[in-house]
């Protein structure tokens, strides 16, 4: 997969919404976003910054810094799943 260095412009609104949702979920590691969408952490940060209000972005960054669960290498062995139960939604 290709890791993008700039915030991509080829994502649909649905893609961006899903990426933001994954970024906010505590149990979804950055590596899952990288695997699913090709966005490394710095690129994800730019995408979040350009799609959230400034206060929401700051709140997200603060939250991410406090959650070691967002990085697989820092994750406790007690965490046995990589996603939230509502992560994989069925489109109708």
N, C-alpha and C positions, 0 to 999 in steps of 0.2 A: 504494500500500500504506500501511497505517496503522502508524506507529511507536509502539510501546507505551512508556509512561513508567514503568509499574510491572511487576514480575515477573508475568507472566500465570499465571492458574490454569486456563486452559482447554486447556492442552496435555496430550496423553496421555503416559503413561510412555514410550512409544516415541518421541514427539516430543522429550521432554526428554533422553532418552538420545542421540538423534541430534544435538541441539543441542550437548550437552556434547562429543560426539565431534568435531563440526566445530570447536568452540572450541579443542580440544586439538591438532588437526591444524595443523601449521606452514604448510602451503600454502593453507589455507582462510582467505581474508581476512574480516574483520568484515563487509565489504560483502556477502559471499555469505550470511551469516547474516541480515543485515538484509533482503536480497532474498527469501530463502526463508521466513523466519519472522517478519519485521517487528520484530526486536529490534535496537535500537541498542546501542552498546557499554556504556553505563551500565546498561541494562536486562539485557543479557546478564551483566554482572558480578553483578547481584543474583540472577539465576537460578542462576548458578554458585555463588555464596556460599550460597544456600539449599539446594543439592542436593549439595554436596561437603563433606567433612570440612574443618575449618578449615585444617589443614596442607596439604591438597590444593589448596584455594583459593589459599592463599598461594604455593604452588609454581607454580600456573597463572599467577597475576598476575606473578610474577617472570619466568616464561618468556615471557609475552606482551610484557612491557616490553623484553625483550632481542631480540625478533624483529620487525624492521621489516617482514618479509614479511607480517605480519598486516594491514597497512594498504596498500591498493592504491597510494596516492599515494607511499608510502615504498619500495615494492617495486622491486627492481632490474629493469631491462629484460630481464635474462637469464632471469628466471622466466617461462616461457611457458605454464604451466598454472595454473589457480586451485584445483585440488583434488587430493587424494591419489588414486592409482589405485583404492584400495579404498573410496572415499567413496560411490559409487553402488552399493549392494548390492542384489541381487535377492532379494526376499522370496519365500519358498516356502510 
